[in-house]
Amino acid sequence: MRKISMAALSLMLLLSGCAPSFQKEEGVVQTKEKSKEKAIIPKYKISDKYYQTILPFEPGEARGLVVNNLNTRFDINEFETGLMRIAQNTFDPDKYVFREGQELKRDKVKLWLNRKFTPQQLAEEKLKEEENIGLNPLDDGKGDIKERNIKNPIYLAHILEHDYLIKGDNNTVSLGGVVIGLALNSVHYYQTEAFGDTFEKKIPKDEMEREGKKIAQEVVKRLRGMKEFNGIPIMVGLFEQQSASSVVPGNFFAYTNVGKDSSNIDGWETVNEKYVLFPSTEATEKHRDDATAFLNFKQDVEEYFPNFNGVIGRAFYVGDQFQELNVSIPIQFFGKAEAIGFTQYVTGLVMEHFPDYLSVQVSITSVNGPEALIVRKAQQKEPFVHIY
């Protein structure tokens, strides 16, 4: 019998994939450079997919910049969660705890995201010569502005630091490694005049990857010049962000590990992940069977409301393996009973159309906000349904 719950807490526990207890906490002493501060590590993790987070929570030094620097909320979310996912290739979640980046300060990150400046541009920006440390290409301001932007686009959109603390003796933790995410533009946006039209230059993948790896090497070199990063492993991940009009997020496509005593990147590992929009030409061409299953589901949904065609899916692939599907159904209801009936109908379609190895989440919304959430985890016989 399918379960319908009105309790948001139950939903949170289900989404974690287990039923943890949050009543017990593990106290530790967090080791700092010159002092020791009391800190807490929750005793239980909500899922093997996530790291435990040290408490009290310390906001990242560059917090908030990501919202301004990435194009969509999809990229913002995936840039952070994807970085935590690739970190597990190096930093075991059973041995390390997570902390938002504390070492790269906000002003430094902003300077690194700049272009290189000419002396005149430095004066205009009211910056000192030692602050001319931008990682993006120089635009000398000479010649046609369109040609300059096409020749020298902005490659680096954002830098994100995640710290991983390792548990030591006597209930202490210390910085055991750092993971740096570099968000790279697949499209460079620019204006030829103030308040004028916005133009775009698509950046080829091979060019973006080449320049991203150059930037990564320079970032590692700079980190090793900071005492906070001496003697610890550094991981760097390269993230391709999508265009401003995309309704699916970008993805990490490569990462590298730099040993604790090294300043050089010796090689890269490929990250074979991808988000695909359903329905789309790409889905039909590259994942025909999955696209067909989604179209059949979409068609059955539209039979309930004949004039409705707003079903959109965001599929997540690792290699060629279909891992997750998130479906959005925005629709107008004229009563709660109608919303409940529709949710029950869609729940049946989820069980009918999608194989049990696939995790499926369906969000049903209206102009009034969220109406219902359907979650069917992989290998789960009964879905969880929440009516708001």
N, C-alpha and C positions, 0 to 999 in steps of 0.2 A: 504494500500500500504506500503510495507516495505521500511524503510528509510535507505539510505546509506550515511554516512557522512565522510568527510575527516578531520573533526576538532577534535583534541584530547581533547580539552576542553569540547566539548559536551559529549564525552564519560565519562569523569570524573564526570560530573554532573549527568549523568544517573546512573552510578554505585553507586552513593550515595543514590539513591532511592528517591530523591526529587530534587527540583530546588532552592537551597539556594542562597542568595546574600552575597557576601564577601566584600561589600563596606563599611559596618558599623562595627565598632569594639567597644567593651565595655572596657573602661579604668578602671583599678583597681590599688590598692596599695598592693603589695605582702608583707606580714609580714615575716620578717626574724628574727633570734635570737636577733641581736643587731642593726639592721637597717631596713629601709623600702626602697624598690626599686620599681620604676615604672614598671608596667607590664600591659599586655593587654590580655583580653579574647575575642576571636572572638564572635560577637553577635549571629551568626547563626551556628548551627551544620549541617554538610553535611548529617548526618543520625542519627537515634535513636540508631544505632548499635555502635556509636563511642562517646567517650568523647570529649568535647572541650579541647584543649591543650593550656596551658598558653604560652604567647609570651613575650619576645623573647625566642625561644626554647633553653632549656638548655640540652646539651647532658648528658647522664648518666655517672656517675663517672667510671663505669666499662665498658664503651662503647668499643665494638670491641672484647671483650673476647668471646662472644657467637659464633663468626665465627670460632674460633679455637677449641671451646669445644664441639660443636654439630656436628653430622655426616654429615647432608645434609642440603641444602638450604630449603627443605620442612620443616624440623624440626625447623630450625632457624625462619622461618616465623610463623609457628604455635605456637611455644613456646611463642612468644610475643603477637600475636593476641589472642591466646587462653587464655592467662593470663588476658588480658583486658576483654575478654568475661565472664570469671567466676567472675571477680571483680564486675560485675553488679549485682551479687546475693547479694552483701553487700553494695556497694557504688553506690547510685542512680546517673546516668549520668546527671539528671536535677539539682542535688545539688552539685556535685563534679566536679572538673576539673582535667585533667591529667598532670602529670609532670614526666619525666624520673627520675629514682632513683638518688638522690643526696647524700644520707647518707652513704651507703656502698661504701667505697673507693676501687679503683682498686686493690691496694696491699693487702688489707684485703680479698677481694674475692679470689684472687689467693692463699693466704695462707689457706683459708678455704677449697679450692678444693684439696689441697695436701692430701697425706696419712699422718698418724701419723708417726713420725720418731724416730729411735733409736738415742742415743747420737752420735754414729759414723756417722750415716746418716745426722744428723744435721750439724756436722762439714764438711762433704762432700758438703752439700748444702749451707754452709756458712750462716747458720741461727742461731739465738739466741734461747735459751730455751723458751722464751715467744712467739716465733713465731712458736712453735710446736703445731699448733692449727688446723691441717688438720682434716677434717670430714670423710675422707675415711680410710679404715682399714689399720693397720700396716702391712708392709711386712718386717720382720726382716732380710731378706737376707740369711737365713740359709736353706740349703736343696735344692731340685730340684726346679728350677725357674718355671717350668710348674705347678707343684703341688701347689706352693705358690700362683700363679695367679688364679688357679681354686678354691682354698680354700678362698682366700681373694681378690675378684675382686674389681674394682673401681665401686662403686655404683653411686656416685654423679658426674655428668658431668658439671653442671653449676648452678649458682645462679643468679637470675634476680630480681631486685627491681623496683617496680613501686610505685610512690607516688600519693596520691589523696588529693587534696586541697579542703577545704570546704569554701564557701563564708560566710563571717561574716558581721558585721555591718560596716557602714562607708566605704563601697567599699574595704574591706580588704579580703584577703584569708590567710588561715593558713593550715598547715599539719593536715589533718583530719583522715588519715589512710594510711597504707602501705600494699602492696601486694607483697609477696615473692614467686617467682616460683623456684622450685627445679627440675631440669632436671635429670632424672635417666636413667641409662643405661639398656637396655634390652640385650645388648651384650657387653662383656668386651674384648677389643683387647689388645694383648700384644706380645712382642718379647722375644725370649729366648737368643738372642745375638744381639749386636749392628749391625744394617743394615741387620739383618737376616729376615727370613720369619715372617709374622704376623699371629698369631694364634688367635682364638676367643673362648670365653666361654659364652654360652648363660645363662642368668640369669633368673631363673623361676620367674613368675609374683608374686607369693606369697612372695618369698624371697626379691625381689626388693621392694615390697610394705612395707614389715616389716621393712627393713633397712631404707627406705625412711622416714617412720614415726618416727623412732628413730632419724634420722638426723634432721627432722623438729622440734622435741622437743628441741634439743640442739641449733638449730638456734634461736628459740624463746627465749630461756634462755639468749643467748648471746645478742640478740637485746635489751632485757629489761635491760641489763647491760650498754647500751649506752644511754646517756642522750637524744639523738635525738629521741629515740623511747619510752620514758617514757610518759605514759598517753594517748596513742593513740591505737586504735584497730589495730590488725595485722591479715591479712589473709595469709595463706600458701597454695599453690597449688602444687600437685605432678604431674609431667609430665613424661610419658614414651616415650623416644626417640627410634626411630627405628634403624635398622642396617644400616651400611654405604652403603649397596647396595639397600636399599628400595627406591621405587619411589612414596611412599605415606608417609605423615608425621605421627608422633606419636600423642598422645593426652593426655590431662589432665584426670586423673581418680579419683582424690579425692581432696578435699580442706577442710580447717578448719578455723574457726574464733576464735581468742583469744581476750577476752575483754580487754579494755584499762588499767585495773588495774591487769591483770592476767599474769602469766608466764607459765601457764600450758595448754596443749592441752587436752581437755576433750572428744573430739569425732571428727569424720570425716563425711563429706557428700560425697556421691558418685557422680561423674560426668560421666554420661552415654553417652559419645560421642565416635565416631569411624570413621576413614577413611578406605575405602575399595577400592582396586584396581579392575578396570574392564578392560578386563576380567581376572578372577582368579578363582581358586578352591573355595576359601572362599566366593566369590560373588555368585557363583552357588549354594553352599551348604546352605548359610544363607539368601540370598536375591534372590531367584530364579526368581521371576517375574521381578525384576529390572534388573537382569543380562540378562534375555531374551530380554528385550526391548533394552538394550545396544547392544547386539550381532546383533539384527536386524538392528539397526542403523549403526553399523560397517560394516555389510554385504552390505548395500546399498551404503555406502561411497566407499567401495572397488569395487563396480560395475562401478563406474565412472573411476577409475584407477585399472584395473584388477590385476595388479602385485603388488599392494600396500597393506600392512597389518600393518600399524603403528599407528592405532587409539588406544589411551589409555585414560581411564577415571579414575578420582579420585572422589569417592563418599563420601559424608559426611552424617553421620547418627547421630541423637539424639534419643537415645533409638532405636526403630525399625523404626522410621520415617525417610524416605529419604528426606533430606533437600536441598542439593546442589550437582551438578555434574559439574566438570571441565574436559573438553575433550581437549586433545592435538593431533593435526594432523600435523606432520612434512612431507612435501612433496615437490618435485621439480617441479617448473613451468618453462615454456619456453616463457612466455609472460604475460603481465599484464591482457590482455583480458581473458586468460585462468584462471588466479587466480580469477578474478571477477566472471566468469561463475561458477567455482567450489564453490566459497563462496555462491552464490545464491542457488546452488543445496543443499549444506549442511544446509543452513538456512531452507529450506523447510523440510528437514529430521528432524531437531530439533523440528519443530512444529508438525510433523506427529507422531514421535515416543515417545515423552516424555510428561507426564501429566502436566497440567497447574499449579498444586500446587508445582512443582519442579522448582527451579532456575537452569538454565543451562548456562554455559559459554564455548564457543568453541574457542580455539586459533589455528589458522592456520599459520604455519611457513615454511620457506624454508631455504636453506643455506645462503640466503641473509638477513635473519632476519624475523621479524614479517610480515605477509602478510595481515591477516584479523582477526577481533575479532567479534564474534557473542554473544550477551547477550540477554537472555530471562529470565526476572525476574518472580518469582511466580505470577500467576494470571494476567500476562501481555499478552494482546491479540496480540500485534505486537512486534517482536524482534527488537533490535537495532543492526545494522551491521556497522562496521567501516573497511574501506579499507585503509591500510597504504600507 
